[in-house]
Amino acid sequence: MRLPKYLLVHPAYLIAAIAVCAAAIVYAPQFSGGGAAGGQVDSTEIRPMPGEISLTSNGIFTGVFVNRATSPLKVREFWLVDKSNREMKCGAFEEVLLPPGESFKASIDSCGARNPGEEYTLEVRINYDKSEGGKMRPQVLYGELSGTVE
């Protein structure tokens, strides 16, 4: 592979190019979304807390999510849909204003009875507003959470 002539003539360009590539490799996992135990929510703004997601045999979902954005978020709705049974939908949520770095707990008790030890995969939809330039702009987050019924 031949390097462009300006990279050979001006070593500062070569160093800058290497630094950009290294930064992309180091920071890329931070923007891949989710990765938490219990599921994945593809967002750099709202993420599930590892180990804080559960679904009980009597259909109670509990999850803790954190605002990873640099601005406040106003969570308006939280919905779950069972991927194995499209009829099962549960949701409801009281609005919460979430400063950067703060977390909220979503508890929903209408997710349907299940057998302990059963595997589940839930589609997640979170409707929220993001503060941008002094205005709240509507956003929708989609993702999946999976695990074993407790």
KEPAVEX-22748 format. One line per field, with one value per atom (N, C-alpha, C, O): x, y, z; residue in three letters; atom name; residue number from 1. Coordinates in steps of 0.05 Angstrom, whole numbers, plus 5000, padded with zeros to 4 digits. Example, Ala and Ser with C-alpha at 12.3 -4.5 7.8 and 13.67 -1.06 7.14 Angstrom:
<mises>
c1 <- [5264:5246:5264:5285:5257:5273:5258:5268]
c2 <- [4886:4910:4934:4934:4955:4979:5001:5023]
c3 <- [5156:5156:5156:5169:5142:5143:5157:5161]
code <- [ALA:ALA:ALA:ALA:SER:SER:SER:SER]
site <- [N:CA:C:O:N:CA:C:O]
pos <- [1:1:1:1:2:2:2:2]
</mises>
This chain:
<mises>
c1 <- [5017:5000:5018:5037:5012:5028:5013:4988:5027:5015:5015:5033:4995:4995:5020:5029:5029:5054:5053:5073:5030:5029:5032:5040:5025:5029:5059:5068:5074:5102:5118:5138:5109:5123:5117:5135:5092:5084:5077:5054:5096:5091:5067:5055:5061:5039:5012:4995:5009:4985:4983:4962:5006:5007:4999:4983:5010:5003:4974:4961:4963:4935:4917:4897:4924:4909:4909:4889:4932:4934:4917:4904:4918:4902:4872:4857:4863:4834:4826:4806:4843:4837:4837:4819:4855:4856:4832:4820:4824:4800:4775:4758:4773:4750:4749:4727:4771:4772:4765:4750:4776:4772:4744:4732:4732:4706:4683:4660:4687:4665:4646:4622:4656:4638:4618:4596:4625:4608:4583:4563:4584:4562:4548:4531:4553:4541:4514:4498:4507:4481:4478:4491:4463:4455:4479:4496:4479:4500:4497:4513:4476:4472:4461:4447:4468:4456:4426:4416:4412:4383:4373:4348:4390:4379:4395:4417:4384:4397:4376:4355:4383:4367:4386:4405:4381:4400:4397:4382:4411:4410:4434:4442:4445:4465:4453:4467:4427:4414:4401:4403:4387:4374:4384:4381:4395:4405:4396:4392:4391:4384:4409:4431:4404:4425:4430:4411:4455:4461:4451:4455:4438:4428:4403:4394:4391:4368:4343:4324:4342:4319:4307:4322:4281:4269:4240:4226:4231:4204:4196:4209:4176:4168:4147:4135:4143:4123:4095:4077:4089:4062:4060:4041:4079:4077:4086:4077:4102:4112:4139:4158:4141:4166:4177:4163:4203:4217:4243:4258:4249:4275:4284:4268:4310:4322:4337:4354:4332:4344:4358:4348:4380:4395:4396:4397:4395:4397:4427:4441:4436:4464:4468:4490:4446:4448:4461:4464:4470:4482:4461:4468:4436:4414:4392:4390:4373:4351:4333:4329:4320:4301:4275:4275:4252:4226:4214:4204:4215:4204:4173:4163:4159:4130:4116:4096:4125:4112:4133:4155:4126:4143:4126:4107:4131:4115:4132:4155:4120:4133:4114:4090:4125:4110:4126:4150:4112:4124:4129:4110:4154:4160:4149:4144:4145:4134:4104:4092:4092:4062:4055:4053:4052:4047:4023:4020:4005:3981:3987:3973:4008:4014:4029:4052:4015:4027:4023:4001:4042:4038:4053:4074:4043:4056:4040:4018:4051:4040:4063:4082:4062:4084:4077:4065:4085:4081:4105:4128:4099:4121:4142:4136:4167:4189:4209:4216:4218:4239:4266:4270:4284:4308:4333:4339:4346:4371:4393:4390:4413:4435:4447:4453:4452:4464:4445:4453:4421:4401:4387:4386:4376:4361:4332:4324:4316:4288:4281:4294:4261:4253:4225:4207:4223:4198:4187:4200:4163:4150:4123:4106:4118:4093:4082:4097:4058:4047:4027:4012:4025:4005:4017:4006:4040:4054:4047:4060:4027:4018:4034:4059:4020:4033:4050:4045:4072:4091:4101:4096:4116:4128:4156:4171:4163:4190:4211:4206:4232:4253:4249:4267:4225:4219:4235:4239:4244:4259:4239:4217:4246:4229:4246:4269:4233:4244:4222:4201:4227:4208:4218:4241:4201:4207:4200:4180:4218:4214:4210:4223:4191:4187:4185:4168:4203:4202:4198:4214:4176:4171:4181:4175:4198:4209:4214:4214:4219:4226:4255:4263:4270:4298:4300:4290:4314:4318:4340:4363:4333:4352:4348:4326:4367:4365:4342:4330:4337:4316:4288:4269:4286:4260:4261:4281:4237:4235:4226:4205:4242:4235:4229:4243:4206:4198:4217:4227:4222:4239:4225:4208:4233:4223:4247:4263:4249:4270:4258:4238:4271:4262:4285:4309:4279:4300:4288:4264:4305:4297:4309:4331:4294:4303:4297:4275:4316:4311:4323:4341:4313:4323:4306:4293:4307:4293:4274:4281:4249:4228:4237:4246:4234:4241:4219:4222]
c2 <- [4977:5000:5025:5027:5043:5068:5090:5093:5105:5128:5152:5155:5169:5193:5210:5210:5224:5239:5260:5264:5273:5294:5282:5296:5256:5243:5238:5238:5232:5228:5254:5254:5275:5300:5315:5327:5313:5326:5306:5296:5298:5277:5284:5266:5309:5316:5305:5298:5304:5293:5263:5252:5249:5221:5216:5197:5231:5228:5233:5219:5254:5260:5238:5231:5226:5204:5180:5167:5174:5151:5157:5139:5181:5188:5186:5176:5194:5191:5162:5154:5145:5116:5104:5087:5111:5100:5108:5092:5133:5143:5128:5121:5123:5108:5080:5070:5067:5040:5040:5022:5059:5059:5067:5055:5087:5098:5085:5090:5069:5057:5040:5042:5024:5009:5026:5016:5050:5067:5075:5083:5074:5083:5060:5064:5035:5013:5007:4991:5019:5015:4991:4970:4993:4970:4955:4967:4929:4913:4906:4891:4915:4909:4881:4871:4869:4843:4846:4864:4828:4830:4843:4844:4852:4862:4884:4891:4895:4916:4937:4930:4961:4984:5001:5013:5003:5017:5047:5060:5059:5087:5096:5082:5119:5130:5148:5158:5152:5171:5157:5167:5135:5120:5092:5078:5082:5055:5040:5052:5013:4998:4995:4993:4994:4989:4959:4943:4950:4922:4910:4921:4887:4872:4884:4874:4905:4918:4914:4931:4893:4887:4860:4841:4859:4833:4832:4852:4807:4800:4777:4756:4780:4759:4741:4748:4718:4699:4709:4700:4729:4740:4765:4780:4770:4790:4818:4838:4820:4847:4852:4838:4872:4881:4904:4922:4902:4924:4928:4909:4953:4960:4988:5006:4990:5016:5025:5010:5050:5061:5088:5102:5094:5118:5137:5128:5163:5183:5187:5198:5179:5182:5207:5212:5222:5246:5268:5266:5289:5312:5333:5355:5328:5347:5332:5307:5347:5333:5319:5328:5298:5283:5281:5279:5283:5279:5254:5253:5232:5207:5209:5215:5203:5206:5179:5176:5159:5132:5110:5114:5087:5064:5040:5033:5027:5005:4980:4982:4956:4931:4914:4914:4899:4880:4854:4853:4832:4806:4796:4794:4790:4781:4754:4748:4737:4710:4710:4692:4730:4732:4761:4777:4768:4796:4808:4833:4792:4802:4815:4833:4806:4816:4843:4844:4863:4890:4901:4898:4913:4926:4952:4955:4971:4997:5016:5010:5038:5059:5070:5056:5096:5108:5136:5150:5144:5172:5188:5179:5211:5227:5233:5238:5233:5240:5257:5251:5278:5295:5284:5282:5278:5263:5280:5282:5291:5306:5286:5262:5297:5279:5263:5274:5237:5220:5208:5190:5217:5206:5182:5178:5166:5142:5143:5158:5126:5123:5093:5077:5087:5059:5056:5071:5038:5031:5006:4985:5007:4984:4981:4999:4958:4953:4926:4906:4925:4901:4886:4870:4893:4880:4865:4866:4852:4839:4810:4796:4800:4772:4751:4753:4731:4710:4692:4688:4682:4665:4643:4644:4625:4604:4612:4622:4608:4614:4598:4575:4611:4599:4601:4595:4610:4613:4637:4657:4633:4655:4675:4667:4700:4721:4741:4745:4752:4774:4795:4789:4819:4841:4863:4872:4873:4897:4921:4921:4941:4964:4988:4992:5005:5031:5052:5050:5072:5093:5119:5127:5133:5160:5180:5180:5198:5218:5244:5244:5265:5291:5297:5292:5308:5316:5346:5358:5357:5386:5393:5385:5409:5418:5448:5456:5464:5493:5505:5524:5496:5507:5497:5505:5479:5468:5438:5425:5427:5398:5386:5393:5368:5356:5326:5312:5317:5289:5269:5273:5247:5225:5199:5197:5178:5151:5132:5132:5116:5096:5068:5062:5051:5023:5006:5012:4982:4964:4937:4933:4920:4893:4888:4896:4874:4865:4835:4826:4819:4790:4779:4791:4757:4745:4721:4709:4714:4691:4700:4716:4690:4698:4688:4666:4706:4700:4686:4680]
c3 <- [5000:5000:5000:5016:4982:4981:4995:4992:5011:5025:5007:4991:5009:4993:4999:5022:4979:4981:5004:5018:5008:5029:5057:5076:5061:5087:5092:5115:5071:5073:5077:5091:5064:5065:5092:5104:5101:5126:5147:5147:5164:5184:5203:5214:5206:5224:5213:5229:5187:5174:5180:5186:5179:5185:5214:5220:5232:5260:5265:5281:5252:5256:5245:5257:5222:5210:5229:5232:5240:5259:5284:5294:5294:5318:5313:5330:5289:5282:5281:5291:5268:5267:5294:5300:5311:5339:5355:5369:5352:5366:5357:5373:5331:5320:5332:5338:5335:5345:5375:5384:5390:5419:5426:5444:5413:5421:5406:5414:5386:5371:5389:5385:5408:5424:5440:5447:5447:5462:5447:5458:5421:5404:5391:5373:5399:5386:5398:5386:5421:5433:5450:5444:5470:5487:5499:5511:5494:5505:5534:5545:5547:5575:5578:5561:5601:5607:5608:5620:5595:5594:5569:5566:5551:5526:5514:5523:5493:5478:5470:5460:5476:5467:5451:5462:5425:5407:5410:5394:5428:5432:5448:5466:5442:5458:5479:5496:5478:5497:5521:5543:5516:5538:5537:5516:5559:5559:5584:5605:5582:5605:5624:5614:5649:5669:5670:5674:5668:5670:5696:5718:5694:5717:5730:5750:5717:5729:5712:5713:5696:5680:5689:5692:5694:5703:5694:5690:5690:5684:5701:5699:5718:5737:5725:5704:5737:5726:5728:5713:5745:5746:5728:5731:5710:5689:5697:5685:5718:5726:5714:5720:5697:5685:5701:5709:5707:5721:5706:5701:5701:5688:5696:5700:5699:5705:5680:5669:5671:5647:5654:5672:5641:5647:5623:5600:5628:5608:5602:5619:5579:5571:5553:5544:5548:5532:5548:5572:5534:5548:5554:5565:5549:5555:5569:5568:5582:5595:5575:5552:5584:5568:5585:5609:5571:5584:5573:5550:5589:5580:5583:5605:5561:5561:5562:5577:5547:5546:5545:5534:5555:5555:5548:5563:5525:5515:5511:5503:5516:5511:5494:5498:5475:5459:5459:5454:5465:5466:5437:5422:5430:5403:5397:5373:5417:5412:5411:5400:5423:5424:5418:5437:5393:5385:5398:5398:5409:5422:5449:5457:5462:5489:5487:5478:5495:5495:5523:5534:5534:5560:5560:5548:5575:5576:5593:5602:5597:5613:5629:5637:5633:5646:5654:5638:5677:5685:5674:5676:5663:5651:5672:5696:5664:5682:5667:5644:5679:5668:5679:5703:5661:5668:5661:5637:5681:5675:5665:5669:5651:5641:5664:5686:5659:5678:5699:5714:5700:5719:5707:5683:5725:5716:5724:5742:5711:5718:5719:5705:5735:5738:5725:5732:5706:5693:5705:5704:5717:5728:5715:5717:5703:5689:5698:5697:5708:5720:5703:5713:5677:5660:5636:5614:5641:5619:5615:5599:5629:5625:5640:5643:5651:5667:5649:5625:5661:5646:5665:5689:5654:5670:5679:5662:5704:5713:5696:5690:5689:5673:5643:5628:5635:5606:5595:5608:5571:5557:5545:5537:5546:5534:5518:5523:5498:5482:5479:5468:5488:5487:5470:5472:5452:5437:5456:5470:5455:5473:5455:5434:5463:5450:5472:5490:5471:5490:5475:5458:5481:5470:5489:5513:5480:5497:5482:5457:5496:5485:5493:5516:5474:5479:5477:5459:5497:5497:5477:5480:5457:5436:5431:5422:5437:5433:5448:5438:5472:5489:5482:5495:5463:5455:5460:5456:5467:5470:5444:5434:5433:5407:5411:5425:5399:5403:5390:5369:5405:5395:5402:5419:5387:5393:5392:5374:5413:5415:5412:5425:5396:5393:5401:5397:5413:5420:5429:5426:5439:5449:5476:5482:5492:5518:5519:5511:5528:5530:5556:5568:5564:5589:5596:5579:5621:5632:5653:5670:5652:5671:5699:5703:5718:5746:5761:5784]
code <- [MET:MET:MET:MET:ARG:ARG:ARG:ARG:LEU:LEU:LEU:LEU:PRO:PRO:PRO:PRO:LYS:LYS:LYS:LYS:TYR:TYR:TYR:TYR:LEU:LEU:LEU:LEU:LEU:LEU:LEU:LEU:VAL:VAL:VAL:VAL:HIS:HIS:HIS:HIS:PRO:PRO:PRO:PRO:ALA:ALA:ALA:ALA:TYR:TYR:TYR:TYR:LEU:LEU:LEU:LEU:ILE:ILE:ILE:ILE:ALA:ALA:ALA:ALA:ALA:ALA:ALA:ALA:ILE:ILE:ILE:ILE:ALA:ALA:ALA:ALA:VAL:VAL:VAL:VAL:CYS:CYS:CYS:CYS:ALA:ALA:ALA:ALA:ALA:ALA:ALA:ALA:ALA:ALA:ALA:ALA:ILE:ILE:ILE:ILE:VAL:VAL:VAL:VAL:TYR:TYR:TYR:TYR:ALA:ALA:ALA:ALA:PRO:PRO:PRO:PRO:GLN:GLN:GLN:GLN:PHE:PHE:PHE:PHE:SER:SER:SER:SER:GLY:GLY:GLY:GLY:GLY:GLY:GLY:GLY:GLY:GLY:GLY:GLY:ALA:ALA:ALA:ALA:ALA:ALA:ALA:ALA:GLY:GLY:GLY:GLY:GLY:GLY:GLY:GLY:GLN:GLN:GLN:GLN:VAL:VAL:VAL:VAL:ASP:ASP:ASP:ASP:SER:SER:SER:SER:THR:THR:THR:THR:GLU:GLU:GLU:GLU:ILE:ILE:ILE:ILE:ARG:ARG:ARG:ARG:PRO:PRO:PRO:PRO:MET:MET:MET:MET:PRO:PRO:PRO:PRO:GLY:GLY:GLY:GLY:GLU:GLU:GLU:GLU:ILE:ILE:ILE:ILE:SER:SER:SER:SER:LEU:LEU:LEU:LEU:THR:THR:THR:THR:SER:SER:SER:SER:ASN:ASN:ASN:ASN:GLY:GLY:GLY:GLY:ILE:ILE:ILE:ILE:PHE:PHE:PHE:PHE:THR:THR:THR:THR:GLY:GLY:GLY:GLY:VAL:VAL:VAL:VAL:PHE:PHE:PHE:PHE:VAL:VAL:VAL:VAL:ASN:ASN:ASN:ASN:ARG:ARG:ARG:ARG:ALA:ALA:ALA:ALA:THR:THR:THR:THR:SER:SER:SER:SER:PRO:PRO:PRO:PRO:LEU:LEU:LEU:LEU:LYS:LYS:LYS:LYS:VAL:VAL:VAL:VAL:ARG:ARG:ARG:ARG:GLU:GLU:GLU:GLU:PHE:PHE:PHE:PHE:TRP:TRP:TRP:TRP:LEU:LEU:LEU:LEU:VAL:VAL:VAL:VAL:ASP:ASP:ASP:ASP:LYS:LYS:LYS:LYS:SER:SER:SER:SER:ASN:ASN:ASN:ASN:ARG:ARG:ARG:ARG:GLU:GLU:GLU:GLU:MET:MET:MET:MET:LYS:LYS:LYS:LYS:CYS:CYS:CYS:CYS:GLY:GLY:GLY:GLY:ALA:ALA:ALA:ALA:PHE:PHE:PHE:PHE:GLU:GLU:GLU:GLU:GLU:GLU:GLU:GLU:VAL:VAL:VAL:VAL:LEU:LEU:LEU:LEU:LEU:LEU:LEU:LEU:PRO:PRO:PRO:PRO:PRO:PRO:PRO:PRO:GLY:GLY:GLY:GLY:GLU:GLU:GLU:GLU:SER:SER:SER:SER:PHE:PHE:PHE:PHE:LYS:LYS:LYS:LYS:ALA:ALA:ALA:ALA:SER:SER:SER:SER:ILE:ILE:ILE:ILE:ASP:ASP:ASP:ASP:SER:SER:SER:SER:CYS:CYS:CYS:CYS:GLY:GLY:GLY:GLY:ALA:ALA:ALA:ALA:ARG:ARG:ARG:ARG:ASN:ASN:ASN:ASN:PRO:PRO:PRO:PRO:GLY:GLY:GLY:GLY:GLU:GLU:GLU:GLU:GLU:GLU:GLU:GLU:TYR:TYR:TYR:TYR:THR:THR:THR:THR:LEU:LEU:LEU:LEU:GLU:GLU:GLU:GLU:VAL:VAL:VAL:VAL:ARG:ARG:ARG:ARG:ILE:ILE:ILE:ILE:ASN:ASN:ASN:ASN:TYR:TYR:TYR:TYR:ASP:ASP:ASP:ASP:LYS:LYS:LYS:LYS:SER:SER:SER:SER:GLU:GLU:GLU:GLU:GLY:GLY:GLY:GLY:GLY:GLY:GLY:GLY:LYS:LYS:LYS:LYS:MET:MET:MET:MET:ARG:ARG:ARG:ARG:PRO:PRO:PRO:PRO:GLN:GLN:GLN:GLN:VAL:VAL:VAL:VAL:LEU:LEU:LEU:LEU:TYR:TYR:TYR:TYR:GLY:GLY:GLY:GLY:GLU:GLU:GLU:GLU:LEU:LEU:LEU:LEU:SER:SER:SER:SER:GLY:GLY:GLY:GLY:THR:THR:THR:THR:VAL:VAL:VAL:VAL:GLU:GLU:GLU:GLU]
site <- [N:CA:C:O:N:CA:C:O:N:CA:C:O:N:CA:C:O:N:CA:C:O:N:CA:C:O:N:CA:C:O:N:CA:C:O:N:CA:C:O:N:CA:C:O:N:CA:C:O:N:CA:C:O:N:CA:C:O:N:CA:C:O:N:CA:C:O:N:CA:C:O:N:CA:C:O:N:CA:C:O:N:CA:C:O:N:CA:C:O:N:CA:C:O:N:CA:C:O:N:CA:C:O:N:CA:C:O:N:CA:C:O:N:CA:C:O:N:CA:C:O:N:CA:C:O:N:CA:C:O:N:CA:C:O:N:CA:C:O:N:CA:C:O:N:CA:C:O:N:CA:C:O:N:CA:C:O:N:CA:C:O:N:CA:C:O:N:CA:C:O:N:CA:C:O:N:CA:C:O:N:CA:C:O:N:CA:C:O:N:CA:C:O:N:CA:C:O:N:CA:C:O:N:CA:C:O:N:CA:C:O:N:CA:C:O:N:CA:C:O:N:CA:C:O:N:CA:C:O:N:CA:C:O:N:CA:C:O:N:CA:C:O:N:CA:C:O:N:CA:C:O:N:CA:C:O:N:CA:C:O:N:CA:C:O:N:CA:C:O:N:CA:C:O:N:CA:C:O:N:CA:C:O:N:CA:C:O:N:CA:C:O:N:CA:C:O:N:CA:C:O:N:CA:C:O:N:CA:C:O:N:CA:C:O:N:CA:C:O:N:CA:C:O:N:CA:C:O:N:CA:C:O:N:CA:C:O:N:CA:C:O:N:CA:C:O:N:CA:C:O:N:CA:C:O:N:CA:C:O:N:CA:C:O:N:CA:C:O:N:CA:C:O:N:CA:C:O:N:CA:C:O:N:CA:C:O:N:CA:C:O:N:CA:C:O:N:CA:C:O:N:CA:C:O:N:CA:C:O:N:CA:C:O:N:CA:C:O:N:CA:C:O:N:CA:C:O:N:CA:C:O:N:CA:C:O:N:CA:C:O:N:CA:C:O:N:CA:C:O:N:CA:C:O:N:CA:C:O:N:CA:C:O:N:CA:C:O:N:CA:C:O:N:CA:C:O:N:CA:C:O:N:CA:C:O:N:CA:C:O:N:CA:C:O:N:CA:C:O:N:CA:C:O:N:CA:C:O:N:CA:C:O:N:CA:C:O:N:CA:C:O:N:CA:C:O:N:CA:C:O:N:CA:C:O:N:CA:C:O:N:CA:C:O:N:CA:C:O:N:CA:C:O:N:CA:C:O:N:CA:C:O:N:CA:C:O:N:CA:C:O:N:CA:C:O:N:CA:C:O:N:CA:C:O:N:CA:C:O:N:CA:C:O:N:CA:C:O:N:CA:C:O:N:CA:C:O:N:CA:C:O:N:CA:C:O:N:CA:C:O:N:CA:C:O:N:CA:C:O:N:CA:C:O:N:CA:C:O:N:CA:C:O:N:CA:C:O:N:CA:C:O:N:CA:C:O:N:CA:C:O:N:CA:C:O:N:CA:C:O:N:CA:C:O]
pos <- [1:1:1:1:2:2:2:2:3:3:3:3:4:4:4:4:5:5:5:5:6:6:6:6:7:7:7:7:8:8:8:8:9:9:9:9:10:10:10:10:11:11:11:11:12:12:12:12:13:13:13:13:14:14:14:14:15:15:15:15:16:16:16:16:17:17:17:17:18:18:18:18:19:19:19:19:20:20:20:20:21:21:21:21:22:22:22:22:23:23:23:23:24:24:24:24:25:25:25:25:26:26:26:26:27:27:27:27:28:28:28:28:29:29:29:29:30:30:30:30:31:31:31:31:32:32:32:32:33:33:33:33:34:34:34:34:35:35:35:35:36:36:36:36:37:37:37:37:38:38:38:38:39:39:39:39:40:40:40:40:41:41:41:41:42:42:42:42:43:43:43:43:44:44:44:44:45:45:45:45:46:46:46:46:47:47:47:47:48:48:48:48:49:49:49:49:50:50:50:50:51:51:51:51:52:52:52:52:53:53:53:53:54:54:54:54:55:55:55:55:56:56:56:56:57:57:57:57:58:58:58:58:59:59:59:59:60:60:60:60:61:61:61:61:62:62:62:62:63:63:63:63:64:64:64:64:65:65:65:65:66:66:66:66:67:67:67:67:68:68:68:68:69:69:69:69:70:70:70:70:71:71:71:71:72:72:72:72:73:73:73:73:74:74:74:74:75:75:75:75:76:76:76:76:77:77:77:77:78:78:78:78:79:79:79:79:80:80:80:80:81:81:81:81:82:82:82:82:83:83:83:83:84:84:84:84:85:85:85:85:86:86:86:86:87:87:87:87:88:88:88:88:89:89:89:89:90:90:90:90:91:91:91:91:92:92:92:92:93:93:93:93:94:94:94:94:95:95:95:95:96:96:96:96:97:97:97:97:98:98:98:98:99:99:99:99:100:100:100:100:101:101:101:101:102:102:102:102:103:103:103:103:104:104:104:104:105:105:105:105:106:106:106:106:107:107:107:107:108:108:108:108:109:109:109:109:110:110:110:110:111:111:111:111:112:112:112:112:113:113:113:113:114:114:114:114:115:115:115:115:116:116:116:116:117:117:117:117:118:118:118:118:119:119:119:119:120:120:120:120:121:121:121:121:122:122:122:122:123:123:123:123:124:124:124:124:125:125:125:125:126:126:126:126:127:127:127:127:128:128:128:128:129:129:129:129:130:130:130:130:131:131:131:131:132:132:132:132:133:133:133:133:134:134:134:134:135:135:135:135:136:136:136:136:137:137:137:137:138:138:138:138:139:139:139:139:140:140:140:140:141:141:141:141:142:142:142:142:143:143:143:143:144:144:144:144:145:145:145:145:146:146:146:146:147:147:147:147:148:148:148:148:149:149:149:149:150:150:150:150]
</mises>
